[in-house]
Amino acid sequence: MKYVTEFRSSDLAKGLLERIHATSRRRIRLMEFCGGHTVTVFRYGIRKVLPDSIEMVSGPGCPVCVTANSDLDRAIALARLPRVTIATFGDMFKVPGSRGSLQEAHAEGADVRMVYSPLDALRISRENRDRMVIFLGIGFETTAPTVAASVLQAEQEGLENYFVLSMHKICPPALRALADSGEVRLNGLICPGHVSAITGSQAWVPFAKDYGLPCVVSGFEPLDVLQTVWMLVKQIEEGRSEAEIAYRRGVTFEGNTHARRVMAEVFETCEADWRGFGKIPGSGLKLSARFERFDAQEVFDVDPGPAVESVGCQCGAVLRGVVSPPECPLFRKMCTPEDPVGPCMVSSEGSCSTWYQFGGDLES
């Protein structure tokens, strides 16, 4: 298959659905970890065509959504320093922290710029040597290698005004925390495709072995997701627990070893604060001692104040799969994409934003 339309073929979808309906004999709950998969599931109405016995639950795979208020508050405090420019992906602009957002800081005069790549932030640094340019490192294993590469490039060029505030997180420790909590009973896991392109499907083998949890790496087209659901149902019905790949055009067992080497050269693992989970050991990435001079958290002394959560916001519970967005009392009332209370309504991959756009009252 070379063309995207082939991954949206109604005939192929019908065949996969027939297999799923014929194979599924018990009630099962599948979690799609990645927010990109949640968007696909809702945009193409996949929940509506699956057997009633199959329940789909969204997980914590939105890096903007899981960023804790303490980290957001630090970024906003840095933005308000003199001669500081914040470079960030667009999703971060409207995410509310404890006392405002980067968008509000920008409106008050802070220099906050939207970029599409760390390379944009490097360019801003070269063109504005009189300013301290801080790139907000947001994302999982997918984006961390590019940020690591930007630090290596800054070192090579001798840039003294380029910094990174690393809020990067890695996925397996969070999934392990979710599995260990016992809050949500899962029968299978739809593993993130973009993350797995870096980590390889090998990252999910321990979940299949240690938790008896069938795992399948999925792509992001509707047929990808249906193929993944069928492979999971097949594993469950056959009593198997393996880490398989339904996205072989993008993922291998080994993953991208070069990208991981770059990450390991620049970053080291650390404890990270996840919204809805708290602090998870070994789930974050910070700049190693060699690159400490590029670490905004070490270089700039700011006191963002105590982190405060929005009253009534259920983003944390949504990210853990404990509740669905319509169960939050603020959903569609006080919290909308135009005036979001929590980050799950801001990010394009946030569960609340996806339910708002594609789920509506039909899914609640």
N, C-alpha and C positions, 0 to 999 in steps of 0.2 A: 504493500500500500504506500503510494507516494504522495497522495493528495489528501488534504484534510477532510474533504467531503466524504471520502471513503470511511473515515472514522465516525461519520454521522449517518451512515446508511441505515435507513429504516428496515430494510430487509435483513441486514446482518443483526440489527438490534432485536428484531423479532425472533430470529433464531436463538440468540443468546438468552432472551427472556423465556423462551420455551424450555431451554435446558435448565434454567434456574428453577422454574415452576415445577418441572418434572423431577428435579433432584432434591429440592428442599422438602424435608419431612418433619422438621421440628422448629420450634421458636428459637431464633438466634438474634443476637445483637452485634452489629458490626460498627466499629468506629473508624471514620475517616479522619486521620490525624491532621491532614493538611487543609488549610482554608481554601486552597485552590480546588480541591476535590469537593468541598462543601458547595462552592459556587457551581460546579458542574452538575452535582446531584440536584440542586434546586433549579438551575436554569433550564435543564432538559427534562424536568419532571420525573426523575428516576425513582424517587420515593413512591410516587403514585402508581408506577407500573410493576413494582416488585411485589412478591406475595405478601399478604398481611402478616405472615409469620416472621418476616425479616424486618428488623428495626434498625434504622441508621442513626448513629449518634455522632455529633461533631466533637472534635477534640481540640487540643491546645496548639494546633499548628499554624498560628498566625503570630509572627514575631512582634508585630506592633502591639497586638492585643495583650501578649504576655509580659510586655515591658512594665515593670513595677513603677508606681508613682514616685518612689524614692529616686529612681534613675531619671524619670522624666523631669522631676523637680531640679535635679542637678544640671540637666541640659538647659533648662530655662534660666537657671541662675547664671550659668556660663554665658548665655546669650546676652545677659544684661551687663556684662563686664565691658569696660571701655576698650576700644580697639580690637574687639573680638568679632569675628564673623562665624556664624554657624552654617554649615552646609549639611543638608539633610534630604532624604527622600521625601516626596510629597505627602505620603500617608502620615508622617509625623507632625505635620503642621497643626492639625486641629485636635490632636489627642490631648484631652484635658489632664493636667497634673493636679496636684493638691490645691494650687492657687493660681490657675490660669493655664495657658498653653503657649507654644512657640508662636502661634499666629497672633495671639494677644501681645506677646512681647515684641513681635515685629511691628504691630500697629502702634506700639508705644515708642518706637524708634530703634529697637534692636536690629542688628544686621543679620537677618536669617534668610538664607537663600536655598531655593529648591534645586537639587541636582539630580541627575539620572545615573551617576556613576562616581566612584571615588576619583576617577580621572578628572572630572569636572572640579572637584575640590582641590586637586593638585594644581590645576590651571589657575584657579582663583588665588591660590597661595603664591604662584609665580608672578601673577599680575598685581598683587597687593602685598608687597614685602613689608609694608608698614603696619599690616594687620595680622593678628593671630587667627588662623583659619582652623576651626575645629570641625572635623567630619564626625557625624553621629553614626557609629557602627552598629547598625540594627540588622538582625537577620540570623538565620541558622547557618548550618554548614554550607548552604548554597552561596551566600554572599560573603562569608568570612574570608575565603581565599582571595577575592578581589581587593578587599580592604588590606589584607596582609601584603599583597603585591604593591599596593599604593605606598605602604610604609617603606618597603624595600626601595621603591623608586625615589621616595623623598630622601632616604639615606644616601642613595647614589648621587642625587643632584645636590646634596648638601642644603636642602631646604630647612631653614630654622624656624619657620613660622607655620608649619603644618603639624596638626595634632589629631589624634583619634580619641573619641570617648567611646570605648568599647562596651556596648551593651549586648554583644553577641551571645547567643546561647546554642547549646548543642542538644539534640533531641532525645537520644536514648535515655539519659538520666531522668528526664521528665516523664517519659513513658514508664520507666521503672517505678518512679514515685507514684504514678497513677495506678499502676497494677498493684503495687504494695498496699495502697490505701484501702482497697476493697470497696470503695464507694460505688463504683460502677461495674457491674458484671458484664464482661465482654466475651464473645465467642470467636471473634476474628478481628484482624487489624488491616485496614487499607493503608499501606505504608506510603510515605511521601515520595513522589517521583523525583523532584528537583534535589531534595536532600540526598536521596539514594544515589543520584548521579555522582555525588562526591563520595559518600560513605560506602557505596556498594550495598547490595542486598545482604552482605555479611553482617551488617550492623543489627539486623533483625533476627539473626539466628538464635541469640540467647533468649529472646522472648518466646520463640517457638519451643525451645528446649526447656527453659526454666519455668515457664508459665503454662506450657501446653497450649499456646495461643497461635493459631494459624495466622500467618502473615503473608501478604502479597503486595508487592510494589506496583502501583498503578500510574498510568499516564493521566492526562487531563481531558481527553475527549470523552464523549458519552460512551462510545464503545469500549474505551479503555476501562472505564469504571464498571460497566456491565460485565466485561470479561473478568475483571478482578473479583466481583461479587460471585460469579459462577465458580471461579477457582477456589474461593474461600468456602462456599457452600459444599463443593466437592470434597475439600479437605475435611470439613466438619463431619459430613455424612460418612466418610470413609475412616474416620477416627485418626486422622493424621494431623500433625502439627509441624509444619515446615515453613521456611522462608522462601517464597517463590517470586518470580518476576513476570508481570504481565506487560511490562514496559521495556522490552528488550531493545527497542530502537534508541533508548536513552540511558539505560542502566545495565551494568554488569555486576557480577558477584564482587569483584575487587573494587569497583568504583574508580574514581580519578585519583590515582596515587600521587601524581604531580601536585595537584591542588592541595592534597593533605600534607605533603612535604612543605609547601609554602606556608600553610597554616601553622605547622609545628615549628617552623623556623622563627615565626614572628610572635605567635601566641602561646600561652600555656593555660591549662584549665584552672578554673577557680570556682568558688561558690558563687551562685547567682540567685537573685531574687526574682521569682516568677509570680506574676499576678495569679491569685487563686491557689497557689501552691506554697508560697513562702520560699525560704532559702533551700536550694537543692545543691548538695555538694557535687563538685565536679561537673556542673552543668553550664558553666560560663567560660568565656575566653577573655583573658587580659593580656596586655602586652608583656612580653618577657623582659627580664632585667636589661638585656642588651638594647632594647628599644624604649626604655623608660622615658627617654627625653621626648618621645612622641606621644606619651600617655597624658591626655588632658586631665585625668583624675589625679595624677601625681604632680603635674606642673602647676595647675591653677587651684588656688585655695579659695573655695566658696563654701558657704553654709546655706544649703537650700532650705533648712528648717525641717521640722518633723513632717513626715508623709501622712496625708489624710485621705481616706477613701470617700467617694461620693455616697451620701446616704441613700440607701435603697438600691444601688446599682448591683446587679447580680453577675457582672462580667466574670468574676472569679469562678463562680459555680457553673456558668455556661462553658467556660474553658475546660473544666474538669468533666463535662458531660453529665453533671448532676441534674441540671435543669435545662430546658430549651428556652430560647429567647422570649417567646410569648408568655412564659411563666414569670418573667421579671415584671414587677408592677409598673416600671417606668417605660417599658417597651411600647413604642408608637404613641405614647402619651407625652411624658416629659423628655423622652430620649428619641431623637430622630437623626438622620444623617445631617440635616441642616443645623441642628442644635444638639449635638451628642453629649450624653452624660458620661458614657464609658467608651473605652477604645474599641470594643467589639462592634460599635455602631459607626466607627470612623473608617477603619481599614477596609479596603476593597475586598479583603479576604476574611473579614470579621464575620462571625456567625450571625450577630444581630443585624448587621448591614445586609447580609445575604437573605435572611428571613424577611427583612423589611422589603427588599426589592423583588424577590422571587417567590417567597412563601406566602405572605399575606395571611388572611384569615383561613385560607383553605387548609393550611398545615397545622394550625393551632388546635 
